[in-house]
Amino acid sequence: MARAGLIFAIACGATLLSAMSGGSSSLLTTPTWIALGVPLPVAIGTDKIAGTFWTLVGARNYLRGRPVDWPLLAGMIGVGVIMAALGATVTTSLDPVRLKRAVGAVMVVVVVGLAVRPAFGATETTPRLARRPTVLLAAPLGFYEGLLGSGNSIATTLLLCFGRGFDLLRALGHYYLMAAAWCGVAAVSYAAQGAFDPGLAVPATAGAVTGGYLGSRLGRRFGTRVVRGIFLLAGTILATKLLVGW
């Protein structure tokens, strides 16, 4: 019970920060599960299960009262789910040590990206990309979602803000709907390959849904400025730990 409570609290806190800041909860949870002795594929698979559910809650809160580009969503989800399944298959066949360092490297890139662009997506702008090329870009994003996923919310949100002219909250809402589908496919793939631990997945999912609901409500109301500094600090510390070896 103590372990389950700890897992719930970690997932809740990480997802609350993620939903508020537009960051990735797996930046915090994946290395934490690894630190608890969980194999990397199981850690990532757990985050995919949790992500399937909490992103739906986040999308509902962020898109309430905002226009939804359903044709864009349908195209990006369709392309992304195929690539997410492929990415999940690749993950379980790679060296865990190298993959941990890859996670750390990705975290560094995302943290730097957040630091240098603190105010992107403040308002709606004129689209720079048509729907078709934007849909095609879902291929690498979906593959990465299945492979690791850490920081994918930032990449997709940047694409929707600068490519399609969405503001930050609308972009996040669209990404979370895509992520629910992408994570769901990846989660099934991980589970089918044996990368599933119910003792970790159940409390982690419960905590993530709770944190996702609270974080998206607060994020919609207050924006990201307050938690961005906290998220950057936590991401930097965990990235350093993974890069030097955990």
C-alpha positions in Angstrom: 0.0 0.0 0.0 2.8 2.4 0.8 4.5 1.7 -2.6 1.1 2.2 -4.4 0.6 5.5 -2.5 4.0 6.7 -3.5 3.4 5.8 -7.2 0.0 7.6 -7.1 1.6 10.7 -5.6 4.5 10.8 -8.1 2.2 10.3 -11.1 -0.3 12.8 -9.9 2.4 15.5 -9.2 4.2 14.9 -12.5 1.0 14.9 -14.6 -0.3 18.0 -12.8 2.8 19.9 -13.7 2.7 18.5 -17.3 -0.9 19.4 -17.9 -0.3 22.9 -16.6 3.0 23.6 -18.4 2.6 21.7 -21.6 5.5 19.6 -20.7 5.7 15.8 -20.7 4.8 13.9 -17.5 7.0 11.0 -18.7 10.0 13.3 -18.4 9.5 12.9 -14.7 7.8 9.5 -14.3 9.8 7.3 -16.6 13.2 7.9 -14.9 11.4 7.6 -11.5 10.0 4.2 -12.3 13.4 3.2 -13.4 14.9 4.4 -10.1 12.3 2.1 -8.4 13.8 -0.9 -10.2 11.3 -1.2 -13.0 12.7 -2.3 -16.4 12.6 0.5 -19.0 10.0 -1.1 -21.3 7.7 -1.6 -18.4 8.3 2.0 -17.2 7.5 3.4 -20.6 4.5 1.0 -21.1 3.1 2.1 -17.8 3.3 5.8 -18.8 1.5 4.9 -22.1 -1.4 3.4 -20.2 -1.6 6.4 -17.9 -1.3 8.7 -20.9 -4.2 7.1 -22.7 -6.6 8.2 -19.9 -5.3 11.5 -18.5 -4.8 13.1 -21.9 -8.6 12.6 -22.6 -9.3 14.6 -19.4 -6.8 17.3 -20.3 -8.2 17.6 -23.8 -11.7 18.1 -22.6 -10.7 20.9 -20.3 -8.5 22.7 -22.8 -10.8 22.4 -25.7 -14.0 23.4 -23.9 -15.5 26.3 -25.9 -12.7 26.3 -28.5 -12.9 25.2 -32.2 -11.6 21.7 -32.9 -10.0 20.9 -36.2 -11.5 17.4 -36.7 -10.1 16.7 -40.2 -6.6 17.5 -38.9 -7.0 15.4 -35.9 -8.4 12.4 -37.8 -5.4 12.5 -40.2 -2.7 12.9 -37.6 -4.2 10.3 -35.3 -4.5 7.8 -38.2 -0.8 8.3 -39.3 0.4 8.5 -35.8 -1.1 5.3 -34.4 0.6 3.2 -37.1 4.0 4.7 -36.3 3.4 4.5 -32.5 2.9 0.8 -32.7 6.2 0.5 -34.7 8.0 2.7 -32.2 6.8 0.6 -29.2 8.1 -2.6 -31.0 11.5 -0.9 -31.5 11.8 0.1 -27.9 11.6 -3.4 -26.5 14.4 -4.6 -28.8 16.9 -1.9 -27.9 19.6 -1.8 -25.2 18.1 -0.4 -22.0 21.3 1.4 -20.9 21.5 3.2 -24.2 17.8 4.0 -24.2 18.1 5.5 -20.7 20.8 7.8 -22.0 18.7 8.6 -25.0 15.9 9.6 -22.7 18.3 11.9 -20.8 19.5 13.5 -24.0 15.9 14.1 -25.2 15.1 15.6 -21.8 18.0 18.1 -22.1 16.8 19.2 -25.6 13.3 19.7 -24.4 14.3 21.6 -21.3 16.5 23.9 -23.4 13.6 24.4 -25.9 11.2 25.3 -23.1 13.7 27.7 -21.6 14.4 29.7 -24.8 10.7 29.9 -25.9 8.8 30.7 -22.7 5.9 32.5 -24.5 5.2 30.6 -27.7 1.6 30.2 -28.7 0.3 33.2 -26.8 -2.3 34.1 -29.5 -3.8 32.6 -32.7 -1.9 33.4 -35.9 -2.1 32.7 -39.6 -1.3 29.1 -40.5 2.0 28.5 -42.1 1.4 24.9 -43.2 -1.6 23.3 -44.9 -3.3 20.4 -43.3 -1.8 17.7 -45.6 1.9 18.4 -44.7 1.0 18.8 -41.1 -0.7 15.4 -41.1 2.4 13.8 -42.7 4.5 15.2 -39.9 2.5 13.0 -37.5 4.5 10.0 -38.7 7.8 10.9 -36.9 5.8 12.2 -33.9 3.8 9.0 -33.6 6.9 6.9 -33.9 8.6 8.8 -31.2 5.4 8.6 -29.0 5.7 4.8 -29.2 9.5 4.8 -28.8 9.9 7.1 -25.8 7.4 9.9 -25.8 9.2 12.2 -23.5 8.9 15.8 -24.7 6.6 14.8 -27.6 3.9 17.2 -26.3 6.3 20.1 -26.8 7.2 19.1 -30.4 3.6 18.6 -31.4 2.4 21.7 -29.7 5.2 23.7 -31.4 4.1 22.2 -34.7 0.4 23.2 -34.2 1.2 26.7 -32.9 3.7 27.6 -35.6 2.4 25.4 -38.4 -1.4 25.8 -38.0 -1.4 29.0 -36.0 -3.1 27.6 -32.9 -2.7 29.3 -29.5 -1.1 27.3 -26.8 -4.2 26.0 -25.1 -5.9 25.0 -28.3 -2.7 23.3 -29.5 -2.4 21.4 -26.2 -6.0 20.2 -26.4 -5.5 18.9 -29.9 -2.3 17.2 -28.9 -3.9 15.5 -25.9 -6.6 14.0 -28.2 -3.9 12.7 -30.5 -1.8 11.4 -27.6 -4.7 9.4 -26.2 -4.9 7.4 -29.4 -1.2 7.1 -29.9 -0.6 6.1 -26.2 -3.4 3.6 -26.4 -1.9 1.8 -29.4 1.6 1.9 -27.8 0.2 0.6 -24.5 -1.4 -2.4 -26.2 1.9 -3.1 -28.0 3.9 -3.0 -24.8 1.4 -5.2 -22.9 1.4 -7.7 -25.8 5.2 -8.0 -25.4 5.0 -8.6 -21.7 6.0 -5.1 -20.6 3.1 -4.7 -18.1 3.0 -4.5 -14.3 -0.5 -4.0 -12.8 1.0 -3.1 -9.5 2.6 -0.1 -11.1 0.1 0.7 -13.9 -3.0 0.9 -11.7 -1.8 3.5 -9.1 0.1 5.4 -11.8 -2.9 5.7 -14.0 -5.1 6.8 -11.1 -2.6 9.4 -10.1 -2.1 10.6 -13.7 -5.9 11.1 -14.2 -6.2 13.0 -11.0 -3.2 15.2 -11.8 -4.3 15.7 -15.4 -7.7 16.9 -14.4 -6.4 19.3 -11.8 -3.5 20.5 -13.9 -5.5 21.2 -17.1 -8.1 23.1 -15.0 -5.4 25.2 -13.4 -3.5 25.6 -16.7 -6.6 26.8 -18.5 -7.2 29.3 -15.7 -3.8 30.6 -14.9 -1.5 29.6 -17.8 2.0 28.1 -17.6 4.2 30.8 -16.1 4.1 29.7 -12.5 5.0 26.1 -13.0 7.5 26.4 -15.9 10.4 27.2 -13.6 9.7 24.2 -11.4 9.3 21.9 -14.3 12.5 23.1 -15.9 14.4 22.5 -12.6 13.0 19.0 -12.2 13.6 18.0 -15.8 17.2 19.3 -15.6 18.0 17.2 -12.5 16.5 14.0 -13.8 18.1 14.5 -17.3 21.5 14.8 -15.6 20.9 11.6 -13.5 20.0 9.6 -16.6 22.9 10.9 -18.7 25.5 10.1 -16.1 24.0 6.7 -15.3 21.2 5.8 -12.8 
